[in-house]
Amino acid sequence: MRRLSLIFLSLCALSLSSRAQELIASVGMSIQNQAALKSYQERVINFSTFVPLKSTQSFPSYLQYQLSFRSPVTKRIKLGGTMYLTSTAARSAASDYSGEVVIDQKLWCVGAGGYFSYALANRKDWSISVYAIPGLDLSGLKITNTVNSGVYHENEQTNADAISAVLEGGFEFQYNISERLMVNLNAGGHFSNRAMLVDDYEQSVTHVNWSGFKIMTGIGYRF
């Protein structure tokens, strides 16, 4: 996490040489598969032969929150840095009159990288650009096994993490509300290498892959 923060801050500092800077806060939806994690959840359910576990949630599409800092270096080119946060989860559960068993798998990701864009069309009030964000993702998986049966209660947790290289690219539309305020709309692909999640005991758990499609909207301030 510290390494990703340093990458983001360093890239922002490099872009301060320009006279104008833009700070943009965005939120959006990412559509991804997470096939390896879904398969891992199925293996957990199949392994539990004495308890009829069923999947009630399996890593759905998720919201992503993003903060970007960028500077125009020419009329068409902008450079800067980006940092983002997202999460998703899965749950397998079984219950009857004697109690319940719940297995929660909570997956999160913090990413940081550089930002580059080139304006294909640049007007006074709006622009359309292609952009690229190369960077790193730090992913974490928290598995919580909970058993409640009468007076008996058990809660066991396992944590695993992974680091992966990413490259995001797509199109961005920016509309200037005023000289200082703007709104942005981004659509593109997020490509990540498949990384192994390793727990605290250096045991491999499963793979994580954040590759997918993203749609983001945000509001920015120019200063």
N, C-alpha and C positions, 0 to 999 in steps of 0.2 A: 504493500500500500504506500509506504514511504517513497519507494522508487518511482511509482507511477505519479505521485504528487510532484516529485522533483522534475520529472520529464515535462509535465504540464506547465509548471512554473518557469522552467528554463525556456520553453518555447514561447511563452507569453513575454518573457523579458526580451528575447531576441526581436520580437515584433514591435517593441516600444520605440524603435528608431524612427518610425513613421509619424507624421504629424497627426493622423487621425486613427483612432482605435474604436473597435466595436465589441461590445459585451452582449452576448446573446444567451438567454435562458430558454431551453426548448423541452418539450415533452412529446412523446409519440408512442407508436406501437411497433413492435418488432415481431415478425412472423418467422419462426424457426422450428426445426423438427426435434432436435435432441433425441435422436433415435437410440443412441447408446444408453442414455439414462432411462428412457421408457422400457428398453429391453431389460435393464437392471431391475427396475420395479417389477416387471413380470417374473423375473427369476426369484425375487424375494417372495412374491405371492405363491409361486409354484413350490418353493422350498418349504413353505409353512403348511405341511400336510395335516397337522393336528388342529389348525385354526383356519376356517374358511374365509381367508382375507379376500376382499374385493377392492378394486381401484375406484376411488371416489373423485380423484383428480390426478391428472397425468401431464404435468409440465405444459400448461397452456401458453398461448401468446401473452406477452407481458408488456407493461409500460416501461419506457426508458426515460430517464431524466438526464439532461445534458447541459453543460455550461461551456461556452466557447468564447475565446478571446482572439480577435483577428485584426489585422491592419492592412489597408491597401498600400502596396508598394509601387504599383503603377495604376493606370486607369482600369486595367483589366485583371490584374493579379493581386490576390490577397494571401497573406501568410499568417499563421497563428498556432494556437493550441486548443485542444478539446479534452474535456474530462466528462465521463458519464457513469451512470449507475443504473442497474436493472436487477430484477429478481423474478423467479417463478418457483413453482413447488409441485409436489405430488403427495398424495395421501392414499394409503391402503388401510382398511379397517374391517373389523368384525366385532359384533356385539350380540349378546343374548341375555337371558335373565340372570346369568351368573357373573356377567361383567363385560369388559371390552378390551380389545387389543387394537392399538393405533400405531402405524408406522408413518411418520412424516419425513419427507425429504425436501428440504428448503435449499434452493440454489440461488446464489447471488453472483454478481459480476461488477467489478469496478475497472474501468478502462481509461487509458489516457494516450494521447498521440498528437502528432502534428496535424496541421490543417493547411491545405493548398486549394485555391480555387482560381478558375479562369473564366472570365465573363464572355459568353458567346454573344450576348446582346446587353448593351449598357445604356440605359436612358436616364433622364433626370429623376423620374419617380420610381423606376423599377429596373431590375436586371435579371437575366437568366444565366446561370453559370454551371459549369461542371466542377466537381470538387473531389478531393481524395483525402482520406485520413489514415495514414499508417500509424500503428501503435502497438500496445500490449494490453491484454486482458488478464486480470487476476480474478480467478473464479474460486468460489467456496461452496462446499456441500455440507449441510448439517443434517444428519440422520438421527431422529429421535424415536426410540421404541418405548411405548407406554403400555403398561398392563395394569388394569384396574379390576379387581375381583374381590368384592366384599371389603374386608379390612386390609387386604393385600394390595400394595401399590409398588410398582417398579418403573423406573424411568432411566433409560440408558441412552447416552449420546455418543455419536462418532462424528468427527470433523475431518474433512479432506479439502485440499486446495490444489490449484494448478495455474500455470502461467502459459499463455499462448500468444502468438503473433497474429495480428489482424490487419486487414486492409479494407477500408470502406470507400465506396465511390458511388457517385450518382449525380443528380441534377438538383439545383437549388434556385428557387424563385424568391426574390427579395423585393418588397414594396416599401418605399419610404413614406411613412405617415407625415413626418415633418423633417426638419433638418437634423433632428437628433433621434427620433423614434422610428423604428422599422418593424415589419413583420416578415418572417421567413417561413418557407415551406420546402422541406427536403424529401426526396424519394430516391432510394438507391439500394445497393446490396452491401451486406456486411460479410466479409469472407475471413474465416478463422481456421487455423490448423487444429486438428484433433489433438487435445491434450489429455494426459492421464491425471485423474484426481488421485492424490496420494494422501493417506491419513496420517495421524500423529505417530503411528508405529512404522511408518515407511512402507505400508502395505498398499498396493494398488486397489482401487475401488471400482472405477469405471471411467469411461472417457466423457469429456464435455466438448461440445462444438457449438459455437454461437452463430455459425453461418446462417444467413437468411436475408429477408427483405425488411426494410425499415421505411416508415413514413413519420416525419417529425414536423412539428410546427412550433414556432417560437417568437418571442418578442425581444428586440434588441435596443440598445442605447449607444449612441455615437458620441464620443467626447474627445 
